[in-house]
Amino acid sequence: MRRHCSTARAGKRELSAERRRQSGRQCYNLDVIAKHLHTLELPKILDRLATYCSFSASAALARALEPATDPVEVERRLAETTEARDVLGKNDQLGIGGARDVREAARLAARGGVLEPQALLEIRDTLLSGRNIQRALSRLGEPHPHLTAIVHAIEPNGALIAEIDRCIDDRGEVRDTASPDLAAIRRAVRTAHDRLLAKLQRMVSDLSNAPYLQEALITQRNGRYVIPVKADFKGRIPGIVHDQSASGMTLFIEPLATLELNNEWRELQLAEAREVRRVLTALSGWVGAEADSITRTVEAIARFDLALAKAKYAEATRSVKPQIDNRRGTDGQGDRPHEGESGLSGPRITILQARHPLLNPDAVTPIDVMLPEGVRILVITGPNTGGKTVALKTIGLLALMAQCGLHIPCAQARLPVFEAVYADIGDEQSIEQSLSTFSAHLTNLRGFLERVNERALVLLDELGAGTDPAEGAALARAILEHLLQTGAVCVVATHYPELKAWASLTPGAANANVAFDYETLRPLYQLSIGLPGRSNAFAIAQRLGMPEAIVSAARRYLDANVARAEDMLAEIARLQQQTERALEAARKSQREAEANAERIRARLNAIEDERKAVIAQAREEARRETEQLRAEVRRLHNRIVAAGGPLDEVKRIKQAVEQLAEAAAARAPQPAPREPLRKDAIQAGDTVRIRSLGVTAEVNAVDGEEADVQIGRMHTRVRLNDLERISAGELLHKTQREARDEVVSLPRVPPPPLELDLRGLTTEEGVARVQDYLDRAARAGLPFVRLIHGKGTGVLRRAIRDAIKADPAVQSFETGLEGEGGDGVTVVRLKAM
């Protein structure tokens, strides 16, 4: 707890200025001490929230969260979480990228410090992340006003990003281009280095030096290049000894011949370091000048990342946004109740299917907490280990989470905004402080009873326990009456029957019980409002193995009236459990019916998609067939024109094909009518038949008992009982039938002979005869023909072959074989039609 408090204080110091800038007012802090926060385990929740943050600044914000007490501020925080969940739902990769908490580096630069290249790269990456966040949020399109307000505070500083990127590469090295002087120095460094190594290489490669060298290599010692010389020959190669081997057999000598080159190279290295330092100093000065801007950017990124973390935590815990009840007190102005009043008109608490967020969600039993209008005190009774304490902690913790801006793990919730939350839960006896359980509880109560008002939530566990039962019950009743007069909302767990009776008879108070299974004698960990519970001490003792004789004797010692009252409560509880089981069975049946209806709707949608796909496929097939017919007509047209023949037949064919194309494009498939479906099965997009008109239409929308349908270009409204839905199978059958039944029959052409004798004809007559003959042969499907033109002077042969080359029906031709007539015959191979 101390660690949490110190962390929270540190986070508050760093972020308080940012909070004031963003909220425009002083941050509202809950009037509780760390002890109550610790009791309700809020620090554990915040630690878990911090694990969903992406960098240290947002994690510190998470751990420093405090419940707000201004309803407007609570609504703003919850809206941030809601918007973040929506944003992540649309882009689950959205994050802060490479952002880091660089505020300390910026402050160091502002004080005149010089930043290392890695720190400058982190500043660049953080500014880049801020710019990317702004762009990503703007690309989502839909408004997210609270997140937009956060990222609006980001100041990317593009000029600083560009300058750091220009001067430092991604490895953290200062680039040559950072300054002209640095580029020149590094060129000189490379030149001096190359000269130095070349000189040393010549020395180690010189055969005259080989006997003196331990190895023919060049190495470094103390930043200077040296060669390994045998200790016995150190005078053979004059130079400076920089080091020796562990055995003393090798000396690492810098030859005098390379001393100046080594000095030059080292001086240039020092000049390079000075220039790099100058570049870093300049960049650090720029960062220092922008330190405030960088700090604001980091804090804005941290707030954005915190919103994302709250959204991720809400998804992980299956949480919902609670509704906030803004009513404050009996007069609506936040005043204390008037004299003699009990604050009965205060805000309601409704939490359905609430789960304690620190318990295993798959194992915990959800509870329902519903304080009716006017109820301020809820007295929970029931057996030990029945879940009373968990119920108290769940109520308090969910209230604190909501006021921190966190969605809470439940199905539905409506909560007021509390100004203070006080919890006295658990056994806090202390031997060191000489405090018994009773004294520890009273000490804790004394610390906050005088500060309770109508905007407080008070949670009390085992009120008045640890002392004489009669006196403890009396003291507990007096405390509850005091709390009722203050108007505070109070939830108390107790075993005192006197408090059950008091809650039943007192306006503003109500009983609740934790359910108990009287068949298995085990608690059910369910909270029921309206009836007091039984402690079930006898049943629990029996289940734990207490001898039956002792349990029976204890029953006899119990007051008869109390026993009868307990038996009546047990019977009422049993009937209530039966009713709840029946209700749960009815709800289960309803859920199953809804699931079946959803499956049927999904199947109908799939059938509709299939129907549309079948229609599209049939239309595409009809279109392709029509295009093939048109291509055929164009080919025939070209050949007849080339042959000089009549065009009447081709025109007739072309007209028929065009009519077919127009019919296929304009006519939608008209399936046969079928038996009408139930009217609730007709949905938008269905193809239906209007029985009264005998026409087919497309459903645009269904509204009550009528549907908006489209017949061609006309819209009209028709009653659902006048519509028949047409199935996909009927559409497919009709579409395929209409697309394929209409064909164009080309006139059959009688096949010509396989040979055409052209001898004795003039060139013009021969060419005309050949063109007509080839056209008829191609239409008849002949694979080849022979043209007999004779040898003669070759004029007729050349003219015929020129005509053959231009004929589109010809695949190839060749001179006949010797047995076929040789040069006097041309064999023509025709294309397949």
NORMO-V123699 format. One record per backbone hydrogen bond with DSSP energy under -1.0 kcal/mol. NH is the residue of the N-H (numbers start at 0). CO is the residue of the C=O. Records with the same first field share a line. If there is no record, write none. Layout:
NH: CO + CO
//
This chain:
4: 0
5: 1
6: 2
7: 3
8: 4
9: 5
10: 6
11: 7
12: 8
13: 9
14: 10
15: 11
18: 14
19: 15
20: 16
21: 17
22: 18
23: 19
30: 418
31: 29
36: 32
37: 33
38: 34
39: 35
41: 36
44: 40
45: 41
46: 42
47: 43
48: 44
49: 45
50: 46
51: 48
52: 49
58: 54
59: 55
60: 56
61: 57
62: 58
63: 59
64: 61
67: 402
73: 69
74: 70
75: 71
76: 72
77: 73
78: 74
79: 75
80: 76
81: 77
82: 78
83: 79
84: 80
85: 81
86: 82
87: 83
88: 84
89: 85
90: 86
93: 90
98: 95
101: 99
105: 101
106: 102
107: 103
108: 104
109: 105
110: 106
111: 108
112: 107
119: 115
120: 116
121: 117
122: 118
123: 119
124: 120
125: 121
126: 122
127: 123
128: 124
129: 125
130: 126
131: 127
132: 128
133: 129
134: 130
135: 131
136: 132
137: 133
138: 134
141: 139
147: 143
148: 144
149: 145
150: 146
151: 147
152: 149
153: 150
160: 156
161: 157
162: 158
163: 159
164: 160
165: 161
166: 162
167: 163
168: 172
171: 168
174: 166
177: 174
182: 178
183: 179
184: 180
185: 181
186: 182
187: 183
188: 184
189: 185
190: 186
191: 187
192: 188
193: 189
194: 190
195: 191
196: 192
197: 193
198: 194
199: 195
200: 196
201: 197
202: 198
203: 199
204: 200
208: 205
211: 208
213: 227
216: 214
218: 225
220: 223
223: 220
225: 218
226: 252
228: 250
229: 211
230: 248
232: 229
233: 230
235: 232
239: 253
241: 251
242: 251
244: 249
250: 228
251: 242
252: 226
253: 239
255: 237
257: 254
258: 255
261: 257
262: 258
263: 259
264: 260
265: 261
266: 262
267: 263
268: 264
269: 265
270: 266
271: 267
272: 268
273: 269
274: 270
275: 271
276: 272
277: 273
278: 274
279: 275
280: 276
281: 277
282: 278
283: 279
284: 280
285: 281
286: 282
287: 283
288: 284
289: 285
290: 287
293: 289
294: 290
295: 291
296: 292
297: 293
298: 294
299: 295
300: 296
301: 297
302: 298
303: 299
304: 300
305: 301
306: 302
307: 303
308: 304
309: 305
310: 306
311: 307
312: 308
313: 309
314: 310
315: 311
316: 312
318: 313
319: 407
322: 412
324: 414
331: 328
340: 337
349: 413
350: 368
351: 411
353: 366
354: 408
358: 355
362: 359
363: 359
366: 353
368: 350
370: 348
374: 371
375: 507
376: 507
377: 489
378: 509
379: 491
380: 511
385: 382
390: 386
391: 387
392: 388
393: 389
394: 390
395: 391
396: 392
397: 393
398: 394
399: 395
400: 396
401: 397
402: 398
403: 399
404: 401
405: 400
407: 319
409: 407
410: 351
411: 351
413: 349
414: 322
418: 454
419: 454
421: 456
423: 458
429: 434
433: 430
434: 429
439: 435
440: 436
441: 437
442: 438
443: 439
444: 440
445: 441
446: 442
447: 444
448: 444
450: 447
455: 452
456: 419
457: 488
458: 421
459: 490
460: 423
461: 492
462: 492
464: 461
471: 467
472: 468
473: 469
474: 470
475: 471
476: 472
477: 473
478: 474
479: 475
480: 476
481: 477
482: 478
483: 479
484: 480
485: 481
487: 482
488: 455
489: 375
490: 457
491: 377
492: 459
493: 379
499: 495
500: 496
501: 497
502: 498
503: 499
504: 500
505: 501
508: 505
509: 376
511: 378
512: 527
513: 380
514: 525
516: 521
520: 516
521: 516
523: 514
527: 512
529: 510
539: 535
540: 536
541: 537
542: 538
543: 539
544: 541
545: 540
550: 546
551: 547
552: 548
553: 549
554: 550
555: 551
556: 552
562: 558
563: 559
564: 560
565: 561
566: 562
567: 563
568: 564
569: 565
570: 566
571: 567
572: 568
573: 569
574: 570
575: 571
576: 572
577: 573
578: 574
579: 575
580: 576
581: 577
582: 578
583: 579
584: 580
585: 581
586: 582
587: 583
588: 584
589: 585
590: 586
591: 587
592: 588
593: 589
594: 590
595: 591
596: 592
597: 593
598: 594
599: 595
600: 596
601: 597
602: 598
603: 599
604: 600
605: 601
606: 602
607: 603
608: 604
609: 605
610: 606
611: 607
612: 608
613: 609
614: 610
615: 611
616: 612
617: 613
618: 614
619: 615
620: 616
621: 617
622: 618
623: 619
624: 620
625: 621
626: 622
627: 623
628: 624
629: 625
630: 626
631: 627
632: 628
633: 629
634: 630
635: 631
636: 632
637: 633
638: 634
639: 635
640: 636
641: 637
642: 638
644: 639
650: 646
651: 647
652: 648
653: 649
654: 650
655: 651
656: 652
657: 653
658: 654
659: 655
660: 656
661: 657
662: 658
663: 659
664: 660
665: 661
666: 662
680: 677
681: 678
684: 698
685: 682
687: 696
688: 723
689: 694
690: 721
693: 689
696: 687
697: 709
698: 685
699: 707
700: 707
702: 705
705: 702
706: 717
707: 700
708: 715
709: 697
710: 713
713: 710
715: 708
717: 706
719: 704
721: 718
722: 719
723: 688
725: 686
730: 726
731: 727
732: 728
733: 729
734: 730
735: 731
736: 732
737: 733
738: 734
739: 735
740: 736
755: 785
757: 787
760: 757
765: 761
766: 762
767: 763
768: 764
769: 765
770: 766
771: 767
772: 768
773: 769
774: 770
775: 771
776: 772
777: 773
778: 774
779: 775
781: 776
784: 827
785: 753
786: 825
787: 755
788: 823
789: 823
797: 793
798: 794
799: 795
800: 796
801: 797
802: 798
803: 799
804: 800
805: 801
806: 803
809: 806
810: 828
811: 828
813: 826
815: 824
819: 816
821: 816
823: 820
824: 821
825: 786
826: 813
827: 784
828: 811
829: 782
830: 808
//
